[in-house]
Amino acid sequence: MLDAKTKELIALAIAVSKECDGRIAAHAHGAVAHGATPEEAAEAIGVTFLMNGGPATVYDARAYAAVVEFYADRKA
């Protein structure tokens, strides 16, 4: 019974864990489309760092940048 925004944030975190740029972009877009803010995305993305350690740092930054870009485009 999770809402679409929460599902997209979970999927975004999984995409970071899987180190997949295509899925990161898709779920960053989906999360923003369903109302996620950069702050909410940062919290979800941060969990991947806690679970994956150092390797996640590269993909965490990419995921956050994608969310911020999609969020800015949505507001424009």
C-alpha positions as a Python dict, from the first residue, in 0.01 Angstrom:
ca = {
    (1, 'M'): (0, 0, 0),
    (2, 'L'): (291, 235, -66),
    (3, 'D'): (223, 542, -273),
    (4, 'A'): (390, 593, -611),
    (5, 'K'): (637, 852, -479),
    (6, 'T'): (766, 615, -211),
    (7, 'K'): (797, 332, -462),
    (8, 'E'): (997, 553, -698),
    (9, 'L'): (1228, 662, -414),
    (10, 'I'): (1286, 297, -321),
    (11, 'A'): (1352, 214, -687),
    (12, 'L'): (1594, 507, -708),
    (13, 'A'): (1786, 376, -408),
    (14, 'I'): (1800, 29, -563),
    (15, 'A'): (1922, 178, -893),
    (16, 'V'): (2205, 348, -705),
    (17, 'S'): (2289, 19, -534),
    (18, 'K'): (2296, -154, -873),
    (19, 'E'): (2512, 128, -1016),
    (20, 'C'): (2285, 169, -1318),
    (21, 'D'): (2276, 517, -1471),
    (22, 'G'): (1974, 439, -1690),
    (23, 'R'): (1762, 323, -1399),
    (24, 'I'): (1886, 613, -1186),
    (25, 'A'): (1765, 858, -1449),
    (26, 'A'): (1432, 681, -1495),
    (27, 'H'): (1352, 660, -1124),
    (28, 'A'): (1483, 1009, -1046),
    (29, 'H'): (1239, 1136, -1307),
    (30, 'G'): (962, 913, -1174),
    (31, 'A'): (1017, 1023, -816),
    (32, 'V'): (1001, 1391, -909),
    (33, 'A'): (699, 1330, -1132),
    (34, 'H'): (522, 1182, -830),
    (35, 'G'): (608, 1478, -609),
    (36, 'A'): (940, 1390, -444),
    (37, 'T'): (1156, 1682, -336),
    (38, 'P'): (1536, 1686, -355),
    (39, 'E'): (1541, 1660, 25),
    (40, 'E'): (1331, 1343, 21),
    (41, 'A'): (1546, 1196, -254),
    (42, 'A'): (1863, 1283, -61),
    (43, 'E'): (1732, 1090, 238),
    (44, 'A'): (1649, 784, 27),
    (45, 'I'): (1978, 804, -161),
    (46, 'G'): (2165, 840, 168),
    (47, 'V'): (2050, 496, 273),
    (48, 'T'): (2245, 347, -19),
    (49, 'F'): (2563, 498, 120),
    (50, 'L'): (2494, 342, 458),
    (51, 'M'): (2433, 3, 296),
    (52, 'N'): (2699, 8, 21),
    (53, 'G'): (2975, 226, 162),
    (54, 'G'): (3231, 393, -61),
    (55, 'P'): (3125, 260, -403),
    (56, 'A'): (2785, 423, -365),
    (57, 'T'): (2938, 769, -337),
    (58, 'V'): (2982, 799, -715),
    (59, 'Y'): (2627, 692, -795),
    (60, 'D'): (2475, 878, -499),
    (61, 'A'): (2601, 1205, -645),
    (62, 'R'): (2472, 1116, -992),
    (63, 'A'): (2130, 1026, -855),
    (64, 'Y'): (2100, 1344, -653),
    (65, 'A'): (2211, 1556, -950),
    (66, 'A'): (1946, 1389, -1166),
    (67, 'V'): (1674, 1457, -910),
    (68, 'V'): (1778, 1821, -876),
    (69, 'E'): (1779, 1861, -1256),
    (70, 'F'): (1435, 1704, -1300),
    (71, 'Y'): (1302, 1906, -1007),
    (72, 'A'): (1432, 2232, -1156),
    (73, 'D'): (1279, 2143, -1493),
    (74, 'R'): (945, 2074, -1326),
    (75, 'K'): (945, 2414, -1158),
    (76, 'A'): (1042, 2601, -1477),
}
